[in-house]
Amino acid sequence: MFKFLKEKLKGWFKTAEQKAEEEKTLARAAGKQAKKKETKQKPSKKAEKIEKKEKPSKKPKNKQEIEKERKISKEVIEDIKKERGTEEIKTMPSPEEIIERIKEVEKETEKKDEEKIEEKPKKGFFSRIFSRKYTITEQEFSEMFENLELILLENNVALEVADNLRESLKKQLVDKEIDKDKLEDEIKSALKNSIEQLFVPGFKLEDKIKEKSPYVIAFFGINGSGKTTSIAKLAYKLKKQGFSVVLAAADTFRAASIEQLKQHGDKLGIKVVSKDYGSDPASVAFDAVEYAKSHKIQVVLIDTAGRMHTKENLIKEMGKIVRVAKPDLKIFVGEALTGNDATEQAKTFNEAISIDGIILSKQDVDEKGGTSLSVSYITKKPILYLGMGQEYKDLKEFNKEELVKALGL
């Protein structure tokens, strides 16, 4: 505050040394003036006697004398200006007022100095957390988030997602005054809110199925992602809820893929529509839909080849299946363990066929968890289910609140 005051008054005075010098200058000028006056007014003994006779009493100062003294005061000020080579004090009406202002500011300075002595030294970022009130500056937030960002990236969170979290947290925390007792809760709450907004709201698959019959769902994903097993788990779940289901073995390229799906069908008591290896996958999907219509089956689940997302011709083949079977829902199945690879795969599949939802397999053995934080945000599509084990019952509906709770938030 005193610095501000000093800036405001620097047109009147400068440093304490300059003030002292100014007082000395004023004193010298006043002394010279007094001597001149004394010399001028000091009469001889004869003149003194004559004056006593002529002037028996002291007369009051007339207007001319008062003006003369004021002129002298102005001359003193001009002397100061010449001596200091400045026009700084041109706004001051008299030396007495200058001195009075200086004294006032000195008193204020002494008061502020006493307050500064009582103040504790400036605390660092972590030590200030324990003060009664704390405000996180932008620089401190950047330093804090750098550590968090490294943790996120090391745990398979996409860079785009980390950037989104940074901006979201910054809006919620920077320059906000927080009570020291609530600081940890505030940061956790901000992080929780930021993570929750990464997920696109999902929907109840059962409600969708009730709207149309047969309801056709096609599954896409690369080899080894757990796609066929996820289909079997969903078939088990739907059958348990009272829906009739038929499976389509449209993966006619991978060896043993048809046999694998038929084994699941036998265990679950569900019909599998299939053709020979090398057959047109789109024709298998079409036959399964027609079978469902003729047998009044409510749900068709289509298994497609585990095509590598980098192979453009195979991506186009999936486009053909979509055109022929006209699925009501297109689900991407990704392996949570593959991290950013699964996120990139989902992005590519979404660009090719516009997926509607996501299943993350092997979520139960994914220690990092970054895929679940990234895939929905990148594709702007909801996560519908998580694969949580090897048994048919181990397909869990995705719940963002539970995921955030598992993160300790």
Secondary structure, DSSP 4 states (H G I P E B T S, - for coil): -HHHHHHHHTTT---HHHHHHHHHHHHHHHHHHHHHHHHHH---HHHHHHHHHH-SSPPPP-HHHHHHHHHHHHHHHHHHHHHHT--TTTT-S-HHHHHHHHHHHHHHHHHHHHHHHHSPPPP-HHHHTTSSEEEB-HHHHHHHHHHHHHHHHHTT--HHHHHHHHHHHHHHHBT-EEEGGGHHHHHHHHHHHHHHTTSPP---HHHHHHHSSSEEEEEE--TTSSHHHHHHHHHHHHHHTT--EEEEE---SSTTHHHHHHHHHHHHT-EEE---TTS-HHHHHHHHHHHHHHTT-SEEEEE-----TT-HHHHHHHHHHHHHH--SEEEEEEEGGGTHHHHHHHHHHHHHH---EEEEETGGG-SS-HHHHHHHHHHT--EEEEE-SSSTT-EEE--HHHHHHHTT-
